[in-house]
Amino acid sequence: MNDVDTKSRTKVKPKIERPRLHKVILFNDDFTPREFVVMVLKAEFGMNADQAQQVMITAHRRGACVVAVFTKDVAETKATRATDAGRKMGFPLLFGTEPEE
């Protein structure tokens, strides 16, 4: 008689953790023209004119505004590219990132 292992085996699936998301934040300054900010928001973040205008006005009134939420690498890339667009034109336009809570 053969001894056969009849115990059922439990398969353990590794828990896949979702990547932590990061916010892209637009910081207000008093020098970058509003029209330029709207242009950058449309170009870099795919916003339509109304959305870009609303984000720009919110940053202007509150000092900063969350533009969008992405994975860390995408958020950092978009923030850098948007900030660089302002620098190339001589504006102090600033976008930053921070982890979403």
Long-range contacts (C-beta under 8 A, 24 or more apart in sequence): 19-71, 19-72, 20-71, 20-72, 20-99, 20-100, 21-69, 21-70, 21-71, 21-72, 21-75, 21-99, 21-100, 22-69, 22-70, 22-71, 22-72, 22-75, 22-76, 22-97, 22-98, 22-99, 22-100, 23-66, 23-67, 23-68, 23-69, 23-75, 23-97, 23-98, 23-99, 23-100, 24-66, 24-67, 24-68, 24-69, 24-70, 24-75, 24-78, 24-79, 24-82, 24-95, 24-96, 24-97, 25-64, 25-65, 25-66, 25-67, 25-79, 25-95, 25-96, 25-97, 25-98, 26-55, 26-56, 26-59, 26-64, 26-65, 26-67, 26-82, 26-94, 26-95, 27-59, 27-63, 27-64, 27-94, 27-95, 27-96, 28-59, 28-60, 28-62, 28-63, 28-64, 29-91, 29-92, 29-93, 29-94, 31-91, 31-92, 32-86, 32-91, 32-92, 32-93, 33-91, 34-60, 36-86, 36-89, 36-91, 36-93, 37-93, 40-82, 40-85, 40-86, 40-93, 41-67, 41-82, 43-85, 44-78, 44-81, 44-82, 44-85, 45-78, 45-82, 67-95, 69-100, 72-97, 72-99
